[in-house]
């Protein structure tokens, strides 16, 4: 079985209801089956209605069986179809049902999250003077969907979903959730689209100069379109590379490391094929953060060995890449590095001018300018242009808060290798996101956006569980075993 079965009954640790074995396996296969159904049905009312009913029923059924619900919600982040005309990401439907049924959790979030949420609300209100049009209902639905996907989701809804993971003490099971419910599903869809999908916009991509059109492709997989444009897919590939590397280099079960290494290889190949230098640089920064933390938490020789193995794997993937990929990377290298293209500076300047013209915000938008429309390619600027001087602070504040947490948490060493792997994954992903947000837009794709933030919040709360875990002083050593082992033996005796 994918998910180990340690106990046959439910247990409680500080109010956290753990459901072992079979139910978690059911959650995994239900989530994967939902992804397959979405690919087969595509955007259809049959899928929309059935998913809304399915998500509500499962939320009601597993409202107290928290781990299976978290696993199912995490897998649903990888469903490549947004729900309804206003395009709400599927995992946010689960989050909505959960929030309605468990409103009490909104008051249990870390206090610093309320600051970002307050900034969000102020930004939406100040910008409403510009985005509310004569067609009030249409503008409200449009901006409401944007705010729901790109503001409420990462700032409030997803933290509520993953909040109770900080009460979990089974770090091995938490690692299984990270690997099987967040890393593997998106990796499988992306590689399947690349290898087995058909190009859906060949003519449009050919309009771009020479081989640069390779970075504007979209693939049709079944009845869904999987976007492979550099700006959109680079973000999620960088995040998946960092998360899978964290698992690969950790001292955990060999099978998990092998599976994570396969995901690392596949996502690296896809990132090379995409040719996004901004995302490549961001992923390298995330990997550097992972290895830097490893040096301070484990034997330095093991950390250097991890660096060497990862570098060899990346070089091997590049060497095995087809000639067309290498040629495309060479064109991108000449375009970005040799010619030192400064188009980003031009785009940022134009976006800053738009912000100064409307400091109160104009509502979420990825284009600026009146006569010449352009994309700012910078998330920090996009949020400022969209939600003004106050609301625009929310995104950098959120990213900075998470960076501070993960880098401070490395100072509080954990003895559990699974918990360390999750912490490294969260740290690598948030570093990659912080860097990549300077050159691209994470909100270019709702699926990718919510997978990345699910990775971050899942790792955040699982990491908090490991940091909070203290071995009581009253527990004495038994001969030949550690205090941690003695603690777990005593805990098992008191389980319900």
Secondary structure as UniProt FT lines:
FT   STRAND          11..13
FT   TURN            14..15
FT   STRAND          16..18
FT   HELIX           22..41
FT   HELIX           45..61
FT   HELIX           66..76
FT   TURN            77..78
FT   TURN            84..87
FT   HELIX           90..101
FT   HELIX           103..107
FT   HELIX           111..131
FT   HELIX           136..147
FT   HELIX           148..157
FT   HELIX           158..162
FT   HELIX           163..167
FT   HELIX           171..176
FT   HELIX           177..183
FT   HELIX           184..196
FT   STRAND          198..199
FT   HELIX           202..206
FT   HELIX           210..216
FT   STRAND          218..221
FT   TURN            222..223
FT   STRAND          224..227
FT   HELIX           230..248
FT   HELIX           254..274
FT   HELIX           277..297
FT   HELIX           300..320
FT   HELIX           323..333
FT   HELIX           334..338
FT   HELIX           343..357
FT   TURN            358..360
FT   HELIX           379..391
FT   HELIX           393..409
FT   TURN            410..411
FT   HELIX           417..436
FT   TURN            437..439
FT   HELIX           442..444
FT   HELIX           446..468
FT   TURN            473..474
FT   TURN            479..480
FT   HELIX           483..493
//
